[in-house]
Amino acid sequence: MEELSPTAFAARRACGEQLTLLDVREPWELEIAGRISELDAAQPVVVICHSGIRSARVAHYLESQGFRAVFNLIGGTEAWSRLIDPKVPRY
């Protein structure tokens, strides 16, 4: 599994690369949940959580399910807020 920094993710997205961002935070953190059946295994998927730990486990799981281009966003939303978008609340 590869890891992707928030800066690298933002740069790739800014260049128009089609990356699916899968958020695996708990329902109390974000009132939605990721659903594997809605993902396209042929598209790159970037997995994010609060700190990058749960998302790493999910990224490994996706790879075990046949997803080929899976990235874990290093540092999760915490790093995203510090490095890319301070409007994202930190908790």
PDB file of N, CA, C and O in Angstrom:
ATOM      1  N   MET A   1       0.832  -1.173   0.000  1.00  0.00           N
ATOM      2  CA  MET A   1       0.000   0.000   0.000  1.00  0.00           C
ATOM      3  C   MET A   1       0.877   1.236   0.000  1.00  0.00           C
ATOM      4  O   MET A   1       1.856   1.319   0.742  1.00  0.00           O
ATOM      5  N   GLU A   2       0.523   2.177  -0.823  1.00  0.00           N
ATOM      6  CA  GLU A   2       1.219   3.458  -0.856  1.00  0.00           C
ATOM      7  C   GLU A   2       0.545   4.425   0.108  1.00  0.00           C
ATOM      8  O   GLU A   2      -0.619   4.247   0.465  1.00  0.00           O
ATOM      9  N   GLU A   3       1.276   5.440   0.523  1.00  0.00           N
ATOM     10  CA  GLU A   3       0.684   6.509   1.309  1.00  0.00           C
ATOM     11  C   GLU A   3       0.814   7.797   0.523  1.00  0.00           C
ATOM     12  O   GLU A   3       1.689   7.938  -0.331  1.00  0.00           O
ATOM     13  N   LEU A   4      -0.060   8.722   0.821  1.00  0.00           N
ATOM     14  CA  LEU A   4      -0.124   9.965   0.082  1.00  0.00           C
ATOM     15  C   LEU A   4      -0.261  11.110   1.082  1.00  0.00           C
ATOM     16  O   LEU A   4      -1.135  11.078   1.948  1.00  0.00           O
ATOM     17  N   SER A   5       0.585  12.102   0.969  1.00  0.00           N
ATOM     18  CA  SER A   5       0.488  13.251   1.879  1.00  0.00           C
ATOM     19  C   SER A   5      -0.676  14.131   1.443  1.00  0.00           C
ATOM     20  O   SER A   5      -1.077  14.099   0.279  1.00  0.00           O
ATOM     21  N   PRO A   6      -1.222  14.919   2.371  1.00  0.00           N
ATOM     22  CA  PRO A   6      -2.283  15.845   1.977  1.00  0.00           C
ATOM     23  C   PRO A   6      -1.848  16.791   0.853  1.00  0.00           C
ATOM     24  O   PRO A   6      -2.629  17.097  -0.048  1.00  0.00           O
ATOM     25  N   THR A   7      -0.611  17.244   0.917  1.00  0.00           N
ATOM     26  CA  THR A   7      -0.102  18.146  -0.122  1.00  0.00           C
ATOM     27  C   THR A   7      -0.063  17.457  -1.485  1.00  0.00           C
ATOM     28  O   THR A   7      -0.476  18.037  -2.489  1.00  0.00           O
ATOM     29  N   ALA A   8       0.429  16.232  -1.517  1.00  0.00           N
ATOM     30  CA  ALA A   8       0.493  15.483  -2.775  1.00  0.00           C
ATOM     31  C   ALA A   8      -0.901  15.187  -3.313  1.00  0.00           C
ATOM     32  O   ALA A   8      -1.143  15.273  -4.517  1.00  0.00           O
ATOM     33  N   PHE A   9      -1.819  14.837  -2.409  1.00  0.00           N
ATOM     34  CA  PHE A   9      -3.198  14.578  -2.832  1.00  0.00           C
ATOM     35  C   PHE A   9      -3.811  15.834  -3.444  1.00  0.00           C
ATOM     36  O   PHE A   9      -4.412  15.775  -4.517  1.00  0.00           O
ATOM     37  N   ALA A  10      -3.661  16.968  -2.764  1.00  0.00           N
ATOM     38  CA  ALA A  10      -4.220  18.221  -3.270  1.00  0.00           C
ATOM     39  C   ALA A  10      -3.619  18.585  -4.622  1.00  0.00           C
ATOM     40  O   ALA A  10      -4.330  19.060  -5.508  1.00  0.00           O
ATOM     41  N   ALA A  11      -2.327  18.370  -4.787  1.00  0.00           N
ATOM     42  CA  ALA A  11      -1.664  18.683  -6.057  1.00  0.00           C
ATOM     43  C   ALA A  11      -2.178  17.788  -7.187  1.00  0.00           C
ATOM     44  O   ALA A  11      -2.436  18.259  -8.295  1.00  0.00           O
ATOM     45  N   ARG A  12      -2.322  16.499  -6.893  1.00  0.00           N
ATOM     46  CA  ARG A  12      -2.825  15.576  -7.924  1.00  0.00           C
ATOM     47  C   ARG A  12      -4.249  15.925  -8.313  1.00  0.00           C
ATOM     48  O   ARG A  12      -4.602  15.892  -9.491  1.00  0.00           O
ATOM     49  N   ARG A  13      -5.065  16.258  -7.326  1.00  0.00           N
ATOM     50  CA  ARG A  13      -6.454  16.637  -7.598  1.00  0.00           C
ATOM     51  C   ARG A  13      -6.491  17.945  -8.385  1.00  0.00           C
ATOM     52  O   ARG A  13      -7.295  18.086  -9.306  1.00  0.00           O
ATOM     53  N   ALA A  14      -5.625  18.909  -8.031  1.00  0.00           N
ATOM     54  CA  ALA A  14      -5.583  20.191  -8.735  1.00  0.00           C
ATOM     55  C   ALA A  14      -5.189  20.021 -10.201  1.00  0.00           C
ATOM     56  O   ALA A  14      -5.593  20.810 -11.055  1.00  0.00           O
ATOM     57  N   CYS A  15      -4.395  18.985 -10.486  1.00  0.00           N
ATOM     58  CA  CYS A  15      -3.977  18.706 -11.865  1.00  0.00           C
ATOM     59  C   CYS A  15      -5.062  17.974 -12.651  1.00  0.00           C
ATOM     60  O   CYS A  15      -4.879  17.665 -13.829  1.00  0.00           O
ATOM     61  N   GLY A  16      -6.186  17.699 -12.001  1.00  0.00           N
ATOM     62  CA  GLY A  16      -7.297  17.056 -12.692  1.00  0.00           C
ATOM     63  C   GLY A  16      -7.317  15.550 -12.603  1.00  0.00           C
ATOM     64  O   GLY A  16      -8.156  14.909 -13.235  1.00  0.00           O
ATOM     65  N   GLU A  17      -6.406  14.960 -11.824  1.00  0.00           N
ATOM     66  CA  GLU A  17      -6.402  13.507 -11.699  1.00  0.00           C
ATOM     67  C   GLU A  17      -7.678  13.058 -10.988  1.00  0.00           C
ATOM     68  O   GLU A  17      -8.076  13.642  -9.981  1.00  0.00           O
ATOM     69  N   GLN A  18      -8.305  12.030 -11.517  1.00  0.00           N
ATOM     70  CA  GLN A  18      -9.538  11.515 -10.940  1.00  0.00           C
ATOM     71  C   GLN A  18      -9.208  10.537  -9.819  1.00  0.00           C
ATOM     72  O   GLN A  18      -8.878   9.379 -10.073  1.00  0.00           O
ATOM     73  N   LEU A  19      -9.300  11.006  -8.586  1.00  0.00           N
ATOM     74  CA  LEU A  19      -9.062  10.182  -7.404  1.00  0.00           C
ATOM     75  C   LEU A  19     -10.345  10.122  -6.592  1.00  0.00           C
ATOM     76  O   LEU A  19     -10.986  11.149  -6.369  1.00  0.00           O
ATOM     77  N   THR A  20     -10.721   8.945  -6.154  1.00  0.00           N
ATOM     78  CA  THR A  20     -11.867   8.802  -5.271  1.00  0.00           C
ATOM     79  C   THR A  20     -11.385   8.925  -3.840  1.00  0.00           C
ATOM     80  O   THR A  20     -10.471   8.205  -3.436  1.00  0.00           O
ATOM     81  N   LEU A  21     -11.968   9.808  -3.073  1.00  0.00           N
ATOM     82  CA  LEU A  21     -11.615   9.980  -1.670  1.00  0.00           C
ATOM     83  C   LEU A  21     -12.631   9.218  -0.832  1.00  0.00           C
ATOM     84  O   LEU A  21     -13.810   9.574  -0.806  1.00  0.00           O
ATOM     85  N   LEU A  22     -12.186   8.185  -0.155  1.00  0.00           N
ATOM     86  CA  LEU A  22     -13.046   7.371   0.693  1.00  0.00           C
ATOM     87  C   LEU A  22     -12.810   7.760   2.141  1.00  0.00           C
ATOM     88  O   LEU A  22     -11.715   7.563   2.666  1.00  0.00           O
ATOM     89  N   ASP A  23     -13.813   8.301   2.781  1.00  0.00           N
ATOM     90  CA  ASP A  23     -13.717   8.757   4.165  1.00  0.00           C
ATOM     91  C   ASP A  23     -14.212   7.640   5.076  1.00  0.00           C
ATOM     92  O   ASP A  23     -15.365   7.224   4.966  1.00  0.00           O
ATOM     93  N   VAL A  24     -13.370   7.152   5.966  1.00  0.00           N
ATOM     94  CA  VAL A  24     -13.735   6.040   6.836  1.00  0.00           C
ATOM     95  C   VAL A  24     -13.817   6.453   8.305  1.00  0.00           C
ATOM     96  O   VAL A  24     -13.633   5.628   9.200  1.00  0.00           O
ATOM     97  N   ARG A  25     -14.093   7.725   8.544  1.00  0.00           N
ATOM     98  CA  ARG A  25     -14.286   8.158   9.924  1.00  0.00           C
ATOM     99  C   ARG A  25     -15.554   7.538  10.489  1.00  0.00           C
ATOM    100  O   ARG A  25     -16.441   7.113   9.748  1.00  0.00           O
ATOM    101  N   GLU A  26     -15.625   7.494  11.812  1.00  0.00           N
ATOM    102  CA  GLU A  26     -16.786   6.952  12.509  1.00  0.00           C
ATOM    103  C   GLU A  26     -18.001   7.852  12.258  1.00  0.00           C
ATOM    104  O   GLU A  26     -17.848   9.040  11.974  1.00  0.00           O
ATOM    105  N   PRO A  27     -19.211   7.280  12.364  1.00  0.00           N
ATOM    106  CA  PRO A  27     -20.421   8.084  12.139  1.00  0.00           C
ATOM    107  C   PRO A  27     -20.481   9.344  12.998  1.00  0.00           C
ATOM    108  O   PRO A  27     -20.951  10.383  12.534  1.00  0.00           O
ATOM    109  N   TRP A  28     -20.016   9.268  14.233  1.00  0.00           N
ATOM    110  CA  TRP A  28     -20.055  10.457  15.081  1.00  0.00           C
ATOM    111  C   TRP A  28     -19.079  11.516  14.594  1.00  0.00           C
ATOM    112  O   TRP A  28     -19.250  12.696  14.899  1.00  0.00           O
ATOM    113  N   GLU A  29     -18.054  11.115  13.839  1.00  0.00           N
ATOM    114  CA  GLU A  29     -17.099  12.072  13.292  1.00  0.00           C
ATOM    115  C   GLU A  29     -17.621  12.694  12.005  1.00  0.00           C
ATOM    116  O   GLU A  29     -17.409  13.876  11.736  1.00  0.00           O
ATOM    117  N   LEU A  30     -18.283  11.904  11.244  1.00  0.00           N
ATOM    118  CA  LEU A  30     -18.859  12.346   9.980  1.00  0.00           C
ATOM    119  C   LEU A  30     -20.100  11.512   9.771  1.00  0.00           C
ATOM    120  O   LEU A  30     -20.023  10.285   9.823  1.00  0.00           O
ATOM    121  N   GLU A  31     -21.228  12.126   9.540  1.00  0.00           N
ATOM    122  CA  GLU A  31     -22.494  11.412   9.581  1.00  0.00           C
ATOM    123  C   GLU A  31     -22.775  10.565   8.343  1.00  0.00           C
ATOM    124  O   GLU A  31     -23.934  10.308   8.019  1.00  0.00           O
ATOM    125  N   ILE A  32     -21.726  10.131   7.650  1.00  0.00           N
ATOM    126  CA  ILE A  32     -21.883   9.185   6.558  1.00  0.00           C
ATOM    127  C   ILE A  32     -20.842   8.086   6.715  1.00  0.00           C
ATOM    128  O   ILE A  32     -19.880   8.248   7.467  1.00  0.00           O
ATOM    129  N   ALA A  33     -21.017   7.002   6.036  1.00  0.00           N
ATOM    130  CA  ALA A  33     -20.039   5.910   6.079  1.00  0.00           C
ATOM    131  C   ALA A  33     -19.687   5.501   4.658  1.00  0.00           C
ATOM    132  O   ALA A  33     -20.513   5.585   3.749  1.00  0.00           O
ATOM    133  N   GLY A  34     -18.448   5.057   4.481  1.00  0.00           N
ATOM    134  CA  GLY A  34     -18.033   4.571   3.176  1.00  0.00           C
ATOM    135  C   GLY A  34     -18.700   3.239   2.884  1.00  0.00           C
ATOM    136  O   GLY A  34     -18.930   2.439   3.791  1.00  0.00           O
ATOM    137  N   ARG A  35     -19.009   3.001   1.618  1.00  0.00           N
ATOM    138  CA  ARG A  35     -19.680   1.764   1.211  1.00  0.00           C
ATOM    139  C   ARG A  35     -18.950   1.206  -0.007  1.00  0.00           C
ATOM    140  O   ARG A  35     -18.969   1.807  -1.081  1.00  0.00           O
ATOM    141  N   ILE A  36     -18.310   0.057   0.169  1.00  0.00           N
ATOM    142  CA  ILE A  36     -17.440  -0.513  -0.867  1.00  0.00           C
ATOM    143  C   ILE A  36     -18.174  -0.762  -2.184  1.00  0.00           C
ATOM    144  O   ILE A  36     -17.583  -0.603  -3.251  1.00  0.00           O
ATOM    145  N   SER A  37     -19.439  -1.146  -2.131  1.00  0.00           N
ATOM    146  CA  SER A  37     -20.170  -1.444  -3.369  1.00  0.00           C
ATOM    147  C   SER A  37     -20.358  -0.208  -4.240  1.00  0.00           C
ATOM    148  O   SER A  37     -20.662  -0.330  -5.426  1.00  0.00           O
ATOM    149  N   GLU A  38     -20.186   0.961  -3.677  1.00  0.00           N
ATOM    150  CA  GLU A  38     -20.338   2.199  -4.434  1.00  0.00           C
ATOM    151  C   GLU A  38     -19.017   2.680  -5.029  1.00  0.00           C
ATOM    152  O   GLU A  38     -18.980   3.697  -5.722  1.00  0.00           O
ATOM    153  N   LEU A  39     -17.944   1.957  -4.761  1.00  0.00           N
ATOM    154  CA  LEU A  39     -16.628   2.358  -5.256  1.00  0.00           C
ATOM    155  C   LEU A  39     -16.316   1.665  -6.570  1.00  0.00           C
ATOM    156  O   LEU A  39     -16.750   0.538  -6.808  1.00  0.00           O
ATOM    157  N   ASP A  40     -15.570   2.338  -7.411  1.00  0.00           N
ATOM    158  CA  ASP A  40     -15.115   1.781  -8.674  1.00  0.00           C
ATOM    159  C   ASP A  40     -13.682   1.288  -8.482  1.00  0.00           C
ATOM    160  O   ASP A  40     -12.755   2.085  -8.339  1.00  0.00           O
ATOM    161  N   ALA A  41     -13.512  -0.029  -8.480  1.00  0.00           N
ATOM    162  CA  ALA A  41     -12.187  -0.631  -8.246  1.00  0.00           C
ATOM    163  C   ALA A  41     -11.188  -0.264  -9.336  1.00  0.00           C
ATOM    164  O   ALA A  41      -9.984  -0.439  -9.149  1.00  0.00           O
ATOM    165  N   ALA A  42     -11.666   0.241 -10.467  1.00  0.00           N
ATOM    166  CA  ALA A  42     -10.771   0.622 -11.559  1.00  0.00           C
ATOM    167  C   ALA A  42     -10.216   2.034 -11.380  1.00  0.00           C
ATOM    168  O   ALA A  42      -9.281   2.422 -12.080  1.00  0.00           O
ATOM    169  N   GLN A  43     -10.780   2.803 -10.451  1.00  0.00           N
ATOM    170  CA  GLN A  43     -10.342   4.174 -10.222  1.00  0.00           C
ATOM    171  C   GLN A  43      -9.458   4.245  -8.974  1.00  0.00           C
ATOM    172  O   GLN A  43      -9.663   3.484  -8.029  1.00  0.00           O
ATOM    173  N   PRO A  44      -8.480   5.148  -8.964  1.00  0.00           N
ATOM    174  CA  PRO A  44      -7.677   5.333  -7.750  1.00  0.00           C
ATOM    175  C   PRO A  44      -8.561   5.782  -6.588  1.00  0.00           C
ATOM    176  O   PRO A  44      -9.467   6.598  -6.757  1.00  0.00           O
ATOM    177  N   VAL A  45      -8.280   5.237  -5.411  1.00  0.00           N
ATOM    178  CA  VAL A  45      -9.043   5.570  -4.206  1.00  0.00           C
ATOM    179  C   VAL A  45      -8.072   6.061  -3.138  1.00  0.00           C
ATOM    180  O   VAL A  45      -7.079   5.399  -2.838  1.00  0.00           O
ATOM    181  N   VAL A  46      -8.368   7.224  -2.570  1.00  0.00           N
ATOM    182  CA  VAL A  46      -7.604   7.771  -1.455  1.00  0.00           C
ATOM    183  C   VAL A  46      -8.484   7.624  -0.217  1.00  0.00           C
ATOM    184  O   VAL A  46      -9.609   8.122  -0.189  1.00  0.00           O
ATOM    185  N   VAL A  47      -7.972   6.941   0.806  1.00  0.00           N
ATOM    186  CA  VAL A  47      -8.753   6.661   2.008  1.00  0.00           C
ATOM    187  C   VAL A  47      -8.314   7.620   3.108  1.00  0.00           C
ATOM    188  O   VAL A  47      -7.121   7.829   3.326  1.00  0.00           O
ATOM    189  N   ILE A  48      -9.301   8.203   3.803  1.00  0.00           N
ATOM    190  CA  ILE A  48      -9.008   9.206   4.834  1.00  0.00           C
ATOM    191  C   ILE A  48      -9.817   8.922   6.096  1.00  0.00           C
ATOM    192  O   ILE A  48     -10.954   8.456   6.026  1.00  0.00           O
ATOM    193  N   CYS A  49      -9.227   9.203   7.227  1.00  0.00           N
ATOM    194  CA  CYS A  49      -9.921   9.179   8.513  1.00  0.00           C
ATOM    195  C   CYS A  49      -9.408  10.375   9.309  1.00  0.00           C
ATOM    196  O   CYS A  49      -8.857  11.309   8.726  1.00  0.00           O
ATOM    197  N   HIS A  50      -9.574  10.362  10.594  1.00  0.00           N
ATOM    198  CA  HIS A  50      -9.123  11.492  11.402  1.00  0.00           C
ATOM    199  C   HIS A  50      -7.603  11.591  11.463  1.00  0.00           C
ATOM    200  O   HIS A  50      -7.049  12.681  11.312  1.00  0.00           O
ATOM    201  N   SER A  51      -6.920  10.463  11.682  1.00  0.00           N
ATOM    202  CA  SER A  51      -5.470  10.511  11.888  1.00  0.00           C
ATOM    203  C   SER A  51      -4.649   9.711  10.880  1.00  0.00           C
ATOM    204  O   SER A  51      -3.427   9.857  10.834  1.00  0.00           O
ATOM    205  N   GLY A  52      -5.283   8.882  10.086  1.00  0.00           N
ATOM    206  CA  GLY A  52      -4.559   8.065   9.114  1.00  0.00           C
ATOM    207  C   GLY A  52      -4.365   6.619   9.537  1.00  0.00           C
ATOM    208  O   GLY A  52      -3.813   5.826   8.775  1.00  0.00           O
ATOM    209  N   ILE A  53      -4.807   6.260  10.735  1.00  0.00           N
ATOM    210  CA  ILE A  53      -4.616   4.891  11.225  1.00  0.00           C
ATOM    211  C   ILE A  53      -5.718   3.964  10.716  1.00  0.00           C
ATOM    212  O   ILE A  53      -5.428   2.928  10.118  1.00  0.00           O
ATOM    213  N   ARG A  54      -6.977   4.328  10.949  1.00  0.00           N
ATOM    214  CA  ARG A  54      -8.085   3.496  10.442  1.00  0.00           C
ATOM    215  C   ARG A  54      -8.068   3.434   8.933  1.00  0.00           C
ATOM    216  O   ARG A  54      -8.327   2.383   8.347  1.00  0.00           O
ATOM    217  N   SER A  55      -7.764   4.556   8.299  1.00  0.00           N
ATOM    218  CA  SER A  55      -7.759   4.570   6.838  1.00  0.00           C
ATOM    219  C   SER A  55      -6.696   3.627   6.280  1.00  0.00           C
ATOM    220  O   SER A  55      -6.892   3.049   5.210  1.00  0.00           O
ATOM    221  N   ALA A  56      -5.590   3.461   6.974  1.00  0.00           N
ATOM    222  CA  ALA A  56      -4.566   2.507   6.527  1.00  0.00           C
ATOM    223  C   ALA A  56      -5.115   1.089   6.545  1.00  0.00           C
ATOM    224  O   ALA A  56      -4.858   0.310   5.626  1.00  0.00           O
ATOM    225  N   ARG A  57      -5.873   0.747   7.589  1.00  0.00           N
ATOM    226  CA  ARG A  57      -6.480  -0.593   7.654  1.00  0.00           C
ATOM    227  C   ARG A  57      -7.474  -0.795   6.522  1.00  0.00           C
ATOM    228  O   ARG A  57      -7.512  -1.860   5.905  1.00  0.00           O
ATOM    229  N   VAL A  58      -8.282   0.229   6.247  1.00  0.00           N
ATOM    230  CA  VAL A  58      -9.264   0.135   5.173  1.00  0.00           C
ATOM    231  C   VAL A  58      -8.570   0.047   3.816  1.00  0.00           C
ATOM    232  O   VAL A  58      -9.015  -0.695   2.940  1.00  0.00           O
ATOM    233  N   ALA A  59      -7.494   0.792   3.637  1.00  0.00           N
ATOM    234  CA  ALA A  59      -6.742   0.721   2.377  1.00  0.00           C
ATOM    235  C   ALA A  59      -6.211  -0.689   2.150  1.00  0.00           C
ATOM    236  O   ALA A  59      -6.278  -1.205   1.034  1.00  0.00           O
ATOM    237  N   HIS A  60      -5.685  -1.313   3.198  1.00  0.00           N
ATOM    238  CA  HIS A  60      -5.233  -2.700   3.075  1.00  0.00           C
ATOM    239  C   HIS A  60      -6.398  -3.621   2.713  1.00  0.00           C
ATOM    240  O   HIS A  60      -6.254  -4.513   1.877  1.00  0.00           O
ATOM    241  N   TYR A  61      -7.543  -3.401   3.342  1.00  0.00           N
ATOM    242  CA  TYR A  61      -8.725  -4.217   3.035  1.00  0.00           C
ATOM    243  C   TYR A  61      -9.123  -4.053   1.565  1.00  0.00           C
ATOM    244  O   TYR A  61      -9.393  -5.040   0.881  1.00  0.00           O
ATOM    245  N   LEU A  62      -9.160  -2.814   1.085  1.00  0.00           N
ATOM    246  CA  LEU A  62      -9.530  -2.595  -0.318  1.00  0.00           C
ATOM    247  C   LEU A  62      -8.567  -3.311  -1.256  1.00  0.00           C
ATOM    248  O   LEU A  62      -8.984  -3.902  -2.252  1.00  0.00           O
ATOM    249  N   GLU A  63      -7.287  -3.256  -0.936  1.00  0.00           N
ATOM    250  CA  GLU A  63      -6.316  -3.985  -1.763  1.00  0.00           C
ATOM    251  C   GLU A  63      -6.626  -5.477  -1.761  1.00  0.00           C
ATOM    252  O   GLU A  63      -6.504  -6.134  -2.794  1.00  0.00           O
ATOM    253  N   SER A  64      -7.023  -6.017  -0.615  1.00  0.00           N
ATOM    254  CA  SER A  64      -7.346  -7.448  -0.536  1.00  0.00           C
ATOM    255  C   SER A  64      -8.606  -7.785  -1.325  1.00  0.00           C
ATOM    256  O   SER A  64      -8.845  -8.947  -1.655  1.00  0.00           O
ATOM    257  N   GLN A  65      -9.411  -6.769  -1.628  1.00  0.00           N
ATOM    258  CA  GLN A  65     -10.637  -6.963  -2.400  1.00  0.00           C
ATOM    259  C   GLN A  65     -10.455  -6.667  -3.886  1.00  0.00           C
ATOM    260  O   GLN A  65     -11.431  -6.602  -4.632  1.00  0.00           O
ATOM    261  N   GLY A  66      -9.206  -6.489  -4.314  1.00  0.00           N
ATOM    262  CA  GLY A  66      -8.928  -6.320  -5.734  1.00  0.00           C
ATOM    263  C   GLY A  66      -8.731  -4.896  -6.206  1.00  0.00           C
ATOM    264  O   GLY A  66      -8.496  -4.679  -7.395  1.00  0.00           O
ATOM    265  N   PHE A  67      -8.818  -3.923  -5.324  1.00  0.00           N
ATOM    266  CA  PHE A  67      -8.541  -2.539  -5.716  1.00  0.00           C
ATOM    267  C   PHE A  67      -7.037  -2.408  -5.933  1.00  0.00           C
ATOM    268  O   PHE A  67      -6.252  -2.864  -5.101  1.00  0.00           O
ATOM    269  N   ARG A  68      -6.632  -1.800  -7.024  1.00  0.00           N
ATOM    270  CA  ARG A  68      -5.217  -1.756  -7.380  1.00  0.00           C
ATOM    271  C   ARG A  68      -4.536  -0.427  -7.035  1.00  0.00           C
ATOM    272  O   ARG A  68      -3.358  -0.416  -6.679  1.00  0.00           O
ATOM    273  N   ALA A  69      -5.242   0.661  -7.133  1.00  0.00           N
ATOM    274  CA  ALA A  69      -4.646   1.977  -6.873  1.00  0.00           C
ATOM    275  C   ALA A  69      -5.287   2.547  -5.616  1.00  0.00           C
ATOM    276  O   ALA A  69      -6.236   3.328  -5.685  1.00  0.00           O
ATOM    277  N   VAL A  70      -4.756   2.147  -4.471  1.00  0.00           N
ATOM    278  CA  VAL A  70      -5.293   2.568  -3.177  1.00  0.00           C
ATOM    279  C   VAL A  70      -4.213   3.342  -2.434  1.00  0.00           C
ATOM    280  O   VAL A  70      -3.061   2.914  -2.361  1.00  0.00           O
ATOM    281  N   PHE A  71      -4.603   4.486  -1.885  1.00  0.00           N
ATOM    282  CA  PHE A  71      -3.679   5.330  -1.132  1.00  0.00           C
ATOM    283  C   PHE A  71      -4.268   5.643   0.232  1.00  0.00           C
ATOM    284  O   PHE A  71      -5.476   5.841   0.361  1.00  0.00           O
ATOM    285  N   ASN A  72      -3.423   5.688   1.242  1.00  0.00           N
ATOM    286  CA  ASN A  72      -3.805   6.142   2.568  1.00  0.00           C
ATOM    287  C   ASN A  72      -3.347   7.590   2.695  1.00  0.00           C
ATOM    288  O   ASN A  72      -2.176   7.890   2.460  1.00  0.00           O
ATOM    289  N   LEU A  73      -4.267   8.502   3.070  1.00  0.00           N
ATOM    290  CA  LEU A  73      -3.891   9.899   3.237  1.00  0.00           C
ATOM    291  C   LEU A  73      -3.201  10.057   4.585  1.00  0.00           C
ATOM    292  O   LEU A  73      -3.835   9.930   5.633  1.00  0.00           O
ATOM    293  N   ILE A  74      -1.911  10.332   4.554  1.00  0.00           N
ATOM    294  CA  ILE A  74      -1.083  10.436   5.756  1.00  0.00           C
ATOM    295  C   ILE A  74      -1.604  11.546   6.661  1.00  0.00           C
ATOM    296  O   ILE A  74      -1.787  12.679   6.217  1.00  0.00           O
ATOM    297  N   GLY A  75      -1.840  11.222   7.918  1.00  0.00           N
ATOM    298  CA  GLY A  75      -2.252  12.221   8.895  1.00  0.00           C
ATOM    299  C   GLY A  75      -3.726  12.555   8.900  1.00  0.00           C
ATOM    300  O   GLY A  75      -4.180  13.321   9.749  1.00  0.00           O
ATOM    301  N   GLY A  76      -4.485  11.998   7.970  1.00  0.00           N
ATOM    302  CA  GLY A  76      -5.928  12.175   7.939  1.00  0.00           C
ATOM    303  C   GLY A  76      -6.407  13.608   7.847  1.00  0.00           C
ATOM    304  O   GLY A  76      -5.705  14.489   7.350  1.00  0.00           O
ATOM    305  N   THR A  77      -7.635  13.825   8.344  1.00  0.00           N
ATOM    306  CA  THR A  77      -8.214  15.163   8.282  1.00  0.00           C
ATOM    307  C   THR A  77      -7.449  16.148   9.150  1.00  0.00           C
ATOM    308  O   THR A  77      -7.466  17.353   8.897  1.00  0.00           O
ATOM    309  N   GLU A  78      -6.782  15.639  10.167  1.00  0.00           N
ATOM    310  CA  GLU A  78      -5.981  16.508  11.034  1.00  0.00           C
ATOM    311  C   GLU A  78      -4.869  17.174  10.213  1.00  0.00           C
ATOM    312  O   GLU A  78      -4.677  18.388  10.290  1.00  0.00           O
ATOM    313  N   ALA A  79      -4.142  16.376   9.430  1.00  0.00           N
ATOM    314  CA  ALA A  79      -3.078  16.920   8.584  1.00  0.00           C
ATOM    315  C   ALA A  79      -3.659  17.770   7.454  1.00  0.00           C
ATOM    316  O   ALA A  79      -3.095  18.805   7.097  1.00  0.00           O
ATOM    317  N   TRP A  80      -4.776  17.337   6.898  1.00  0.00           N
ATOM    318  CA  TRP A  80      -5.415  18.101   5.824  1.00  0.00           C
ATOM    319  C   TRP A  80      -5.743  19.516   6.318  1.00  0.00           C
ATOM    320  O   TRP A  80      -5.491  20.500   5.623  1.00  0.00           O
ATOM    321  N   SER A  81      -6.305  19.598   7.518  1.00  0.00           N
ATOM    322  CA  SER A  81      -6.654  20.899   8.070  1.00  0.00           C
ATOM    323  C   SER A  81      -5.425  21.771   8.307  1.00  0.00           C
ATOM    324  O   SER A  81      -5.445  22.967   8.019  1.00  0.00           O
ATOM    325  N   ARG A  82      -4.357  21.175   8.831  1.00  0.00           N
ATOM    326  CA  ARG A  82      -3.133  21.942   9.111  1.00  0.00           C
ATOM    327  C   ARG A  82      -2.421  22.369   7.838  1.00  0.00           C
ATOM    328  O   ARG A  82      -1.917  23.490   7.760  1.00  0.00           O
ATOM    329  N   LEU A  83      -2.371  21.487   6.834  1.00  0.00           N
ATOM    330  CA  LEU A  83      -1.531  21.724   5.666  1.00  0.00           C
ATOM    331  C   LEU A  83      -2.249  22.277   4.435  1.00  0.00           C
ATOM    332  O   LEU A  83      -1.639  22.977   3.626  1.00  0.00           O
ATOM    333  N   ILE A  84      -3.529  21.972   4.289  1.00  0.00           N
ATOM    334  CA  ILE A  84      -4.225  22.306   3.055  1.00  0.00           C
ATOM    335  C   ILE A  84      -5.395  23.262   3.266  1.00  0.00           C
ATOM    336  O   ILE A  84      -5.471  24.298   2.607  1.00  0.00           O
ATOM    337  N   ASP A  85      -6.300  22.929   4.171  1.00  0.00           N
ATOM    338  CA  ASP A  85      -7.540  23.691   4.319  1.00  0.00           C
ATOM    339  C   ASP A  85      -7.873  23.923   5.778  1.00  0.00           C
ATOM    340  O   ASP A  85      -8.515  23.079   6.404  1.00  0.00           O
ATOM    341  N   PRO A  86      -7.450  25.056   6.338  1.00  0.00           N
ATOM    342  CA  PRO A  86      -7.708  25.324   7.744  1.00  0.00           C
ATOM    343  C   PRO A  86      -9.169  25.497   8.087  1.00  0.00           C
ATOM    344  O   PRO A  86      -9.519  25.559   9.266  1.00  0.00           O
ATOM    345  N   LYS A  87     -10.047  25.577   7.071  1.00  0.00           N
ATOM    346  CA  LYS A  87     -11.490  25.654   7.335  1.00  0.00           C
ATOM    347  C   LYS A  87     -12.043  24.314   7.813  1.00  0.00           C
ATOM    348  O   LYS A  87     -13.120  24.268   8.406  1.00  0.00           O
ATOM    349  N   VAL A  88     -11.316  23.220   7.560  1.00  0.00           N
ATOM    350  CA  VAL A  88     -11.749  21.911   8.056  1.00  0.00           C
ATOM    351  C   VAL A  88     -11.518  21.899   9.557  1.00  0.00           C
ATOM    352  O   VAL A  88     -10.388  22.077  10.014  1.00  0.00           O
ATOM    353  N   PRO A  89     -12.578  21.692  10.328  1.00  0.00           N
ATOM    354  CA  PRO A  89     -12.428  21.723  11.788  1.00  0.00           C
ATOM    355  C   PRO A  89     -11.462  20.654  12.301  1.00  0.00           C
ATOM    356  O   PRO A  89     -11.441  19.526  11.808  1.00  0.00           O
ATOM    357  N   ARG A  90     -10.677  21.029  13.287  1.00  0.00           N
ATOM    358  CA  ARG A  90      -9.771  20.086  13.952  1.00  0.00           C
ATOM    359  C   ARG A  90     -10.411  19.679  15.262  1.00  0.00           C
ATOM    360  O   ARG A  90     -11.040  20.492  15.940  1.00  0.00           O
ATOM    361  N   TYR A  91     -10.243  18.403  15.615  1.00  0.00           N
ATOM    362  CA  TYR A  91     -10.807  17.915  16.874  1.00  0.00           C
ATOM    363  C   TYR A  91      -9.933  16.865  17.483  1.00  0.00           C
ATOM    364  O   TYR A  91     -10.252  16.339  18.550  1.00  0.00           O
TER     365      TYR A  91
END
